Amino acid sequence: EIVLTQSPATLSLSPGERATLSCRASPGFSNSLAWFQQRPGQAPRLLIYDTSNRATGIPVRFSGSGSGTDFTLTISSLEPEDSALYYCQQRDSWPPRITFGQGTRLDIK
Amino acid sequence: EVRLVESGGGLVQPGGSLRLSCVASGSTFSSYEMTWVRQAPGKGLEWLSYISTSGHVTFYADSVKGRFNISRDNTDNSLSLQMSGLRVEDTGVYFCAGLGYCNGGSCYSLSMWGQGILVTVSS
């Protein structure tokens, strides 16, 4: 069973700065990784699918990369509305188990 | 994309039962593998259950296996989660979510989500 560990737990940055969020998988896997943004009181919103593809309507400042055991979500120039929780997610081919990371809180001060 | 709307949440006593429903708009519901995900108060996301496009294949997290049952009816675009033997730790917001952005028939990302429905298990 794959475990996803996100770091840091909390990140506090200023508008215009660059944010780098990490998701480490143990053991590693060959399938793709997804990233979500969740604002308070809202459902998660898919940002990145297949490790590096932006979902429909997602701004270009969001990008994903990585493979195997180490994956990264980068937000190139932070906007105040980027304050949220961010989760990574993967799915096993079989059995069809889905795993989430524990989340990273991003605060824009 | 498909729009998802959950219903059926509420307050239930420990040991009780509850049935959640998720209705999808759009004609392509039958082509999506579907799941239920929950979020305990102040906690992260926890995947609970999976169902294949046909409904013939189901899979559960250990935390709910034997207590929860997922089903779907593609004729009326609906997904259900029958919950029994509820515990205080089952309290949370429950989301139905579908796997999309498929590549070569394999779908790995939860691309569509309902707004969530609150389930509270308390005496």
HADDOCK unambig.tbl for C-alpha pairs under 7 A between the chains (distance, minus, plus):
assign (segid A and resid 32 and name CA) (segid B and resid 108 and name CA) 6.62 0.50 0.50
assign (segid A and resid 34 and name CA) (segid B and resid 109 and name CA) 5.76 0.50 0.50
assign (segid A and resid 42 and name CA) (segid B and resid 115 and name CA) 6.80 0.50 0.50
assign (segid A and resid 43 and name CA) (segid B and resid 113 and name CA) 6.66 0.50 0.50
assign (segid A and resid 43 and name CA) (segid B and resid 114 and name CA) 6.97 0.50 0.50
assign (segid A and resid 43 and name CA) (segid B and resid 115 and name CA) 5.47 0.50 0.50
assign (segid A and resid 43 and name CA) (segid B and resid 116 and name CA) 6.66 0.50 0.50
assign (segid A and resid 46 and name CA) (segid B and resid 111 and name CA) 5.76 0.50 0.50
assign (segid A and resid 49 and name CA) (segid B and resid 109 and name CA) 5.88 0.50 0.50
assign (segid A and resid 90 and name CA) (segid B and resid 108 and name CA) 6.67 0.50 0.50
assign (segid A and resid 91 and name CA) (segid B and resid 108 and name CA) 5.47 0.50 0.50
assign (segid A and resid 96 and name CA) (segid B and resid 50 and name CA) 7.00 0.50 0.50
assign (segid A and resid 96 and name CA) (segid B and resid 59 and name CA) 6.82 0.50 0.50
assign (segid A and resid 98 and name CA) (segid B and resid 47 and name CA) 6.09 0.50 0.50
assign (segid A and resid 99 and name CA) (segid B and resid 47 and name CA) 6.66 0.50 0.50
assign (segid A and resid 100 and name CA) (segid B and resid 45 and name CA) 6.48 0.50 0.50
assign (segid A and resid 100 and name CA) (segid B and resid 46 and name CA) 6.84 0.50 0.50
assign (segid A and resid 102 and name CA) (segid B and resid 44 and name CA) 5.72 0.50 0.50
assign (segid A and resid 103 and name CA) (segid B and resid 44 and name CA) 6.57 0.50 0.50
